[in-house]
Amino acid sequence: MRIGVLGTGVVGQTLGSGLVGLGHEVILGARDANNPKAVEWAAGAGERASTGTFADAAEFAELIVLATLWEGTENALSLAGHDRFAGKTVIDTTNPLVFGDAVPSLALGWNDSAGEQVQRWLPDAQVVKAFNIVGAPHMVHPALPGGSPDMFIAGDDETAKAAVTDILTAFGWSTIDIGGIAGSRLLEPLCILWVLYGAQTGTWNHAFKLLR
Ligand SMILES: NC(=O)c1ccc[n+]([C@@H]2O[C@H](COP(=O)([O-])OP(=O)(O)OC[C@H]3O[C@@H](n4cnc5c(N)ncnc54)[C@H](OP(=O)(O)O)[C@@H]3O)[C@@H](O)[C@H]2O)c1
């Protein structure tokens, strides 16, 4: 599949490399086509990896991964061009974080979420919240001493969620679909819980699992 990853941070690079490893063609997009982090990533990620602008990545893609700083996300989507998302599955990894204290807080929540805001910005795309509840080093082939963790996902479109579940399965996740994109209201605070536990214990080797 042709995949556009919007974001050159640790999440974009990690998922980009993981997706290349699954055999997909990936463009890592940034504001600047010559973004040094993206160029360095592409140089080491193999022949199916390349870089471009946010618009290049979105245009190329059959499926898009959104991995931008929350406060830059609206701008990144505008730069990419909203029309380029029409009819496509968009994996939203973002968390609407406000930094300042030791543990970040959420810029919105309870009765709204970043996932819903992204879906409103991209009404013709099928947005699926995923990957936001765990640190980037565990997103691809998570290997934790306590066993295989679960990834919770949320989105309004069943076909899009099936496509995202296929990717998660290939990465070694068990996926739990919690329903529509409004479920992002529950998943984004889980990121804060993940960070809080890490800050309190000084360990970052954890993820969530639903025991039955
Ligand atoms: N880090 C983690 O472990 C983790 C885990 C789960 C979820 N998340 C979430 O995943 C997302 C990505 O996190 P990250 O740590 O990989 O990277 P990040 O530092 O949060 O974001 C980097 C990307 O944001 C873009 N960006 C920043 N300001 C922008 C602006 N004003 N306009 C347009 N684009 C802008 C940058 O574009 P340029 O490349 O052009 O500079 C870069 O591609 C975040 O929403 C984060 O909360 C992170």
The ligand as an ORCA input file, in Angstrom:
! r2SCAN-3c Opt
* xyz 0 1
  N       6.172     10.680     21.388
  C       5.419      9.643     21.742
  O       5.910      8.630     22.288
  C       3.940      9.698     21.450
  C       3.136      8.613     21.809
  C       1.772      8.633     21.487
  C       1.239      9.728     20.808
  N       2.047     10.791     20.506
  C       1.469     11.920     19.765
  O       1.896     11.769     18.415
  C       2.082     13.061     17.801
  C       3.521     13.131     17.257
  O       4.423     13.077     18.335
  P       6.015     13.116     18.115
  O       6.607     13.101     19.476
  O       6.411     12.100     17.120
  O       6.295     14.471     17.370
  P       5.978     16.028     17.699
  O       7.250     16.680     18.079
  O       4.829     16.105     18.647
  O       5.496     16.531     16.254
  C       6.407     16.624     15.221
  C       5.736     17.010     13.929
  O       4.824     18.090     14.139
  C       5.001     19.016     13.070
  N       4.670     20.379     13.499
  C       5.072     21.025     14.628
  N       4.592     22.293     14.624
  C       3.895     22.445     13.468
  C       3.178     23.526     12.886
  N       3.050     24.715     13.507
  N       2.594     23.324     11.698
  C       2.707     22.141     11.047
  N       3.373     21.080     11.552
  C       3.964     21.230     12.745
  C       6.470     18.930     12.732
  O       6.621     19.379     11.396
  P       8.050     19.546     10.719
  O       8.496     18.141     10.451
  O       7.762     20.320      9.489
  O       8.918     20.244     11.730
  C       6.772     17.450     12.920
  O       6.570     16.750     11.706
  C       1.805     14.086     18.894
  O       0.476     14.568     18.752
  C       1.960     13.290     20.190
  O       1.175     13.812     21.252
  C       3.373     10.795     20.808
*
